[in-house]
Amino acid sequence: MAAASNSARVVLVMSANEDEATKIARTLVEERLAACVNVVGPVRSIYRWRGTVEDAREHMLIIKTRARIYAKLERRVKELHSYEVPEVIAITPAAGSRQYLQWLMECTTAERRVSTKRRRTRS
């Protein structure tokens, strides 16, 4: 179980609103970069940005993915996100249900992941 959990990542991303969060979540799952994304919110975020303290309502994405594709997931989130510097933080689970982790790996396998490149068709 520990080896499988080391292959998994839980990624936290904050988004400006529910629509943006939903768009990011659906895209990541459709492209098999994530097995599941929970959209939570609104949440209140207090943070420092460009020298001032901000207080904002945001939506949190809790993304379940595999370590091997984290870099692709991060790039895709940045492409879809409206923030100049989006929060993208990956956490390695210490443990997890064997069945859940197996499902997570199956849902994010490279063979099933949709390519973002355009395929050439023959006439």
N, C-alpha and C positions, 0 to 999 in steps of 0.2 A: 504494500500500500504506500509506503514512503517513496519508493522509486516512481510510482505513477503520479503521486502528488507533486514530486519535484519536476515532473514534465508539464504540470498544469500551471496556469497563471490566472490570478484574479486581477483585473485591471479596473482602476477607478478613473472615471472621466467626468468632469462637470461640464454642463452645457447651459447655454443662455436661456433656453426655454424647452417646453415639452415637445414642440414640433421638431426642433433640431435634434433633441435626444432620440426621438422616435426614428427619424431619418437615419441617424448614425447607427442605431441599434439594428434596424431592419437591414441595412446595407451589410453590416458585418456578419449577420447571421446568413443572409442570402449568399454572400460570397464565401461562406464557410471559414471566415477568419475568427468567428466566435461560435460556440455551441449554444450559448444563451446570453441574453443581456437583460438585466432588470433595470427598469427606468423608475427612479424614486424621486418624488418631489411633490411640490416644491420644497427645497431646503434653503435655509438662510446661510449665506456665505459671507464672512467678514474677512477681508484680506487687504494686503498692501499692494497697490499698483501705481507705478510712476509717482511715488512720493506721497500718495494720499491713501487713507484708509477707506476702503469701499465696503458697502453693505448691499448685497444683491440677493435676489431670489433666483435660484438656479435649479436644474434637474441633474441628478446624479445617475450615471450609468455604471452598473456593476457588471463587468464583462468577464465571461469565463472562456478561456482559450488555452492553447498549448504553448509552452515556452519556445518551441522551434519556430513558430510563426509570429511571435510577439512583434518583431521589427516591422513586418508587413502590416500588422494590425495598427501599430503606432503611426506609420506613414498614412494609412487610409483614414484614420481618425483625423489627422492633421489636414488632409485634403478636404474632408467634409465639414470641418469645424469652422465656426465664425470667429473664434477668438484668435488674436495674434499669437498668444502663447497658451494653448490649451493644456489643462492638467491631464497628464497621462501617467499614472503611477501603477506599476506592476508589483504584485505581491505573490510570493510563492507559498502555497498552503503547506502547513506542517503535516497534515494528514487529510484524508477524505474517504468517503464511501467508495469501495472498489468498483461497484456497479456504476456509480455516477461518473467517476473518473474515466472508466472505460467508454461510457457513452460520450463524454466530452471529447475523447481522442477520436472516436469514430466520426463524430460530427465535423471535425476539423482536419480530416485527412486530406493530403495533397491531391489524391486521385479524384476526390469528389469536389474539391474547391473550384469555383468558377474562375476561369482566367479573365483578367481584366484586359488582356490583349485581344485585339480583333483577330478572329480566325479567318484564314483565307479559304474560300470555297472554290471548288472546281465547277466549270460549266459543262 
